[in-house]
Amino acid sequence: MVGRSILQRIAGPLPSRPVNLFGLTFPNCLGVAAGFDKEVQVTAGLALLGFGHIEVGTITPQAQPGNERPRIFRLPEDDALINRMGFPSEGMSPTSQRLKALSEKERDYVVGVSLGKQKETPLAQADKDYVQVLQTVFPFADYLVVNISSPNTPELRKLQGEKYLGDLLGTLSAENKSQAAKLQIKPRPLLVKIAPDLSDTELTAILQVTIDNKIDGIVATNTTIARNGLESANRDETGGLSGKPLSARSLEIIGTIARETNGELPIIGVGGIFTADDIQARLDAGASLVQIYTALVYEGPGIAGRILRALSEPNETVKV
């Protein structure tokens, strides 16, 4: 297969550094964050480039167009992006068929699915949307992520508050177990993706609710609404900021989660990761896995192989 060989050549030789987490074996610690492969179109290709896991979605129950274009902006002076995509989605039915096709093939990479809600669904009924998507993708996902932290769906981040979060996570945890019982398998690892713009008090509350509901892990973090120190002309566009300006805050939150949970709550670190040193900093702070998005946009498809090779030589600092 010509396409396959080209992608493998772009990736180059890949060191073997598997990570065992959630009862799954990840080929390496590096993955692609949700939002890049929204509709399971290029999952297998991303794996051929060297990524050990791909988090697809965010998937909503029904098709929706997302926000008006233009809705994604480069900030090259800042190594950043601003997006206000708003969960564009084909809906769970066609997307789950692609997930099903992937699940029927032998593969050594891990596929996570990011769960979302319709833009118009009131927060008080959001659990129904998340449950629908969970039920549909459950048989084909290796792990599941509850996305309650995108800044681009109105009021979505309020689901991180204690008013909604406990009920939502309790409902999804119960549904996860119910689906597992039907298929006579173990429940899927269930994680929560949080925002970087939380106060210390809000973060502590989220961690307590997460632990109380026996959630398997945290994805830290989503994009930020902060705009500190940016140079690009696009800095005032509305939406979520990703890339290097998010790096310090994301790393700080990873460290806080690890300390407050005594390292017992697994963390997937996301935000501002461009180099092997960035990854090592997050692993040292308490993350078990990491994901990139903006770096893939700026540095191109060879970044996974370059980072993974550099990471296998920890005494070297390599700018990829």
Beta strands, then each sheet from edge to edge (+ up, - down):
strand 1: 19-21
strand 2: 24-26
strand 3: 30-32
strand 4: 53-59
strand 5: 72-75
strand 6: 80-83
strand 7: 110-115
strand 8: 143-147
strand 9: 190-194
strand 10: 217-220
strand 11: 240-243
strand 12: 267-270
strand 13: 289-292
sheet 1: 1+ 2-
sheet 2: 3+ 4+ 7+ 8+ 9+ 10+ 12+ 13+ 3+
sheet 3: 5+ 6- 11+
end
